[in-house]
Amino acid sequence: MGGGFANDELLEVPQIARYLRVSDVTVYRWCREGRLPCLKLGNSWRIRRSALEDFLERGEHSATLVGQLRSFYRVPGNVLAIGQTREVLYRLDAAFLGVGEARGGSLAKFCSPETGASIEELRAELGGAGLDVERLEGEGRLRFVVEENQEDDHGGALRRVYEEEAEAGHTLWASFDWVVDVDLEQALKWQEELTRLVADRQLVVQTGVLEEVTDEWPPALGRQAQLVHSGVAWLSEAGLATTRVSPLAQE
């Protein structure tokens, strides 16, 4: 959604309908039924951001992927996202960025030549998955960042973008793709570095990987891959599964 999500401002029905991917009529019905508290200003209806957040927290709209994942993502966080197919993985990507948008964050999709997808292709895929790419880019909320140096382990490029957004007081929601042509143990070291980088920062990172890639991981390294992240989201046509890793309490 727009910048109104950065504060508890009044939101318009079309904004909420676009974000939740439902019709205006559906939002009006929720308001009339009293499920979504609203204000009527003249001929227009307005909903406070806090009221919408409470509505989503109650699970009134858990049918949307964004609604299901909204309480899963936390700031800070470093999440591993596993998709059954590329199409499904783009849906996870779009939902992640959609949650970041709703929380008033700045959004970044990192890509490299090794992923095989151009920025134009990424725009089309994320748009097809429900993200309003054109509007978000136009508002300066979403940027596509090309990683020129694959040996950068994501960290260098992420730091540069984060510093810009942190200076402006924004939380950064950054999406990466798993580097498939790098040794798994090396890739896991990079992911551990990301987790350390994310800690204590206004930063949420999601790294997407195809299920067929994870199927080739040895069991021990597969478990380690989950543990070096703060959470794992797995999506298939059958449904969504999420797990969260919690640090052990110090004795």
C-alpha positions as CSV (number, residue, x, y, z in Angstrom):
1,M,0.0,0.0,0.0
2,G,1.0,3.6,0.0
3,G,2.8,5.7,2.5
4,G,-0.3,5.8,4.8
5,F,0.9,2.5,6.2
6,A,3.9,4.2,7.7
7,N,1.6,5.9,10.3
8,D,-1.8,5.3,11.8
9,E,-3.5,7.3,9.0
10,L,-6.9,6.9,7.4
11,L,-6.9,4.6,4.4
12,E,-9.3,4.5,1.5
13,V,-11.3,1.4,0.6
14,P,-9.6,1.0,-2.9
15,Q,-6.2,1.0,-1.2
16,I,-7.2,-1.9,1.2
17,A,-9.0,-3.8,-1.6
18,R,-5.9,-3.6,-3.8
19,Y,-3.6,-4.7,-1.0
20,L,-5.8,-7.7,0.0
21,R,-6.5,-8.5,-3.6
22,V,-10.3,-8.4,-3.1
23,S,-13.0,-6.2,-4.6
24,D,-14.1,-2.8,-3.1
25,V,-17.5,-4.4,-2.5
26,T,-15.9,-7.0,-0.2
27,V,-14.2,-4.3,1.9
28,Y,-17.5,-2.4,2.1
29,R,-19.3,-5.5,3.2
30,W,-16.8,-6.1,6.0
31,C,-17.3,-2.5,7.2
32,R,-21.1,-2.8,7.1
33,E,-21.0,-6.0,9.1
34,G,-18.8,-4.4,11.7
35,R,-15.9,-6.8,11.2
36,L,-13.6,-4.0,9.9
37,P,-14.1,-0.8,11.9
38,C,-14.4,2.3,9.7
39,L,-15.3,6.0,9.7
40,K,-17.6,7.7,7.2
41,L,-16.5,11.1,6.0
42,G,-19.1,12.5,3.8
43,N,-19.7,10.0,1.1
44,S,-16.4,8.2,1.6
45,W,-15.4,5.5,4.0
46,R,-12.0,5.5,5.8
47,I,-10.2,2.8,7.8
48,R,-7.4,3.4,10.2
49,R,-4.2,1.4,9.6
50,S,-4.3,0.0,13.2
51,A,-7.9,-1.2,12.6
52,L,-6.9,-3.0,9.5
53,E,-3.9,-4.6,11.3
54,D,-6.2,-5.8,14.1
55,F,-8.5,-7.2,11.5
56,L,-5.7,-9.2,9.9
57,E,-4.4,-10.3,13.2
58,R,-7.8,-11.8,14.0
59,G,-7.5,-13.9,10.9
60,E,-10.5,-12.4,9.2
61,H,-8.7,-12.5,5.9
62,S,-6.3,-15.5,6.3
63,A,-7.3,-16.8,2.9
64,T,-4.7,-14.5,1.2
65,L,-1.1,-15.5,1.2
66,V,-0.1,-12.0,2.5
67,G,-2.6,-12.3,5.3
68,Q,-1.3,-15.8,6.3
69,L,2.3,-14.6,6.3
70,R,1.8,-11.2,7.9
71,S,2.4,-12.4,11.5
72,F,5.1,-14.8,10.4
73,Y,7.6,-12.1,9.3
74,R,9.4,-10.2,12.1
75,V,11.8,-7.4,12.2
76,P,14.7,-8.2,12.2
77,G,14.5,-11.5,10.4
78,N,16.3,-13.7,7.9
79,V,13.9,-16.2,6.3
80,L,14.4,-19.1,3.9
81,A,11.6,-19.4,1.4
82,I,11.1,-22.7,-0.4
83,G,8.8,-22.9,-3.4
84,Q,7.6,-26.0,-5.2
85,T,7.8,-24.3,-8.6
86,R,9.2,-21.0,-9.9
87,E,5.6,-19.7,-10.1
88,V,5.0,-20.5,-6.5
89,L,8.3,-19.0,-5.5
90,Y,7.4,-15.7,-7.1
91,R,4.1,-15.8,-5.1
92,L,6.2,-16.1,-1.9
93,D,8.4,-13.3,-3.1
94,A,5.4,-11.1,-3.9
95,A,3.8,-11.8,-0.5
96,F,7.0,-11.0,1.4
97,L,7.3,-7.7,-0.4
98,G,3.6,-7.1,0.1
99,V,3.9,-7.5,3.9
100,G,6.9,-5.2,3.8
101,E,4.8,-2.6,1.9
102,A,1.9,-2.9,4.4
103,R,4.3,-2.2,7.3
104,G,5.6,1.0,5.6
105,G,9.0,-0.5,4.7
106,S,11.2,0.1,1.7
107,L,11.5,-2.9,-0.7
108,A,14.4,-4.3,-2.6
109,K,14.6,-7.2,-5.0
110,F,18.2,-8.3,-5.5
111,C,19.1,-10.2,-8.7
112,S,22.3,-11.3,-10.5
113,P,23.0,-12.6,-14.0
114,E,23.4,-16.1,-12.5
115,T,19.7,-16.3,-11.7
116,G,18.9,-16.2,-15.4
117,A,16.1,-13.6,-15.0
118,S,16.3,-10.0,-16.2
119,I,14.8,-7.1,-14.2
120,E,12.0,-6.9,-16.8
121,E,11.2,-10.6,-16.3
122,L,11.2,-10.1,-12.5
123,R,8.9,-7.2,-12.9
124,A,6.5,-9.2,-14.9
125,E,6.7,-12.3,-12.7
126,L,6.1,-10.3,-9.4
127,G,3.4,-8.3,-11.1
128,G,1.7,-11.5,-12.2
129,A,2.0,-12.8,-8.6
130,G,0.0,-9.8,-7.3
131,L,2.5,-7.2,-6.5
132,D,1.8,-3.7,-7.8
133,V,5.3,-3.3,-9.2
134,E,4.7,-0.2,-11.4
135,R,3.0,1.8,-8.6
136,L,5.6,0.8,-6.0
137,E,8.5,1.8,-8.2
138,G,6.8,5.0,-9.1
139,E,6.4,5.8,-5.4
140,G,10.1,5.0,-4.8
141,R,9.1,2.2,-2.5
142,L,10.6,-0.7,-4.6
143,R,13.9,-1.0,-6.2
144,F,15.6,-3.7,-8.2
145,V,19.3,-4.1,-7.4
146,V,21.7,-6.0,-9.7
147,E,24.5,-7.8,-7.9
148,E,27.5,-7.4,-10.2
149,N,29.8,-9.5,-8.0
150,Q,28.6,-12.9,-7.1
151,E,31.4,-13.4,-4.7
152,D,29.9,-10.5,-2.7
153,D,27.9,-13.1,-0.7
154,H,24.9,-10.7,-0.8
155,G,26.3,-8.9,2.2
156,G,28.1,-6.0,0.5
157,A,25.2,-5.1,-1.8
158,L,22.7,-5.4,1.1
159,R,24.8,-3.2,3.4
160,R,24.9,-0.4,0.7
161,V,21.2,-0.4,0.2
162,Y,20.4,-0.8,3.9
163,E,22.6,2.2,4.9
164,E,20.7,4.4,2.4
165,E,17.3,3.3,3.8
166,A,18.3,3.4,7.5
167,E,19.5,7.0,7.0
168,A,16.0,7.9,5.8
169,G,14.5,6.0,8.8
170,H,13.0,3.1,6.8
171,T,12.9,-0.6,7.5
172,L,14.4,-2.5,4.5
173,W,12.7,-5.7,3.2
174,A,15.2,-7.4,0.9
175,S,14.6,-10.4,-1.3
176,F,17.4,-12.6,-2.7
177,D,17.5,-15.8,-4.8
178,W,19.6,-18.8,-3.6
179,V,23.0,-19.1,-5.3
180,V,22.7,-22.5,-6.9
181,D,26.2,-22.6,-8.5
182,V,28.0,-22.2,-5.2
183,D,29.1,-25.1,-2.8
184,L,26.4,-25.6,-0.2
185,E,28.7,-25.3,2.7
186,Q,29.9,-21.9,1.4
187,A,26.4,-20.8,0.7
188,L,25.4,-21.7,4.3
189,K,28.3,-19.6,5.6
190,W,27.0,-16.7,3.6
191,Q,23.5,-17.2,5.0
192,E,25.0,-17.2,8.5
193,E,26.7,-13.9,7.7
194,L,23.3,-12.5,6.6
195,T,21.7,-13.6,9.9
196,R,24.5,-11.8,11.8
197,L,24.1,-8.7,9.6
198,V,20.3,-8.7,10.1
199,A,20.5,-8.9,13.9
200,D,19.6,-5.7,15.7
201,R,18.8,-3.9,12.5
202,Q,15.6,-2.6,10.9
203,L,16.0,-5.3,8.2
204,V,14.1,-8.3,7.0
205,V,15.7,-10.6,4.4
206,Q,14.2,-13.5,2.5
207,T,16.1,-15.9,0.3
208,G,14.1,-17.9,-2.1
209,V,15.0,-21.4,-3.3
210,L,13.3,-24.1,-5.4
211,E,12.3,-27.2,-3.6
212,E,14.1,-29.3,-6.3
213,V,17.3,-27.7,-5.1
214,T,16.7,-28.5,-1.5
215,D,16.0,-32.1,-2.4
216,E,19.6,-32.5,-3.4
217,W,20.9,-31.2,-0.1
218,P,22.4,-33.9,2.3
219,P,20.1,-34.3,5.3
220,A,22.6,-32.8,7.8
221,L,23.2,-29.7,5.7
222,G,19.5,-29.4,5.0
223,R,18.9,-29.2,8.7
224,Q,21.7,-26.7,9.1
225,A,20.2,-24.5,6.3
226,Q,17.0,-24.2,8.3
227,L,18.8,-23.5,11.6
228,V,20.9,-20.6,10.2
229,H,17.7,-18.7,9.4
230,S,15.2,-17.2,11.8
231,G,12.4,-18.9,10.0
232,V,11.4,-21.1,7.0
233,A,8.4,-20.7,4.8
234,W,7.5,-23.5,2.4
235,L,4.8,-23.1,-0.2
236,S,3.3,-25.6,-2.7
237,E,0.0,-25.9,-4.5
238,A,-1.2,-27.9,-1.5
239,G,-0.6,-25.2,1.0
240,L,1.7,-23.1,3.2
241,A,3.9,-24.3,6.0
242,T,6.0,-22.1,8.3
243,T,8.5,-22.8,11.1
244,R,10.4,-20.4,13.3
245,V,13.8,-20.9,14.9
246,S,14.0,-19.5,18.5
247,P,17.4,-19.1,20.2
248,L,17.8,-21.1,23.3
249,A,17.5,-19.2,26.5
250,Q,20.8,-18.6,28.4
251,E,20.9,-20.5,31.6
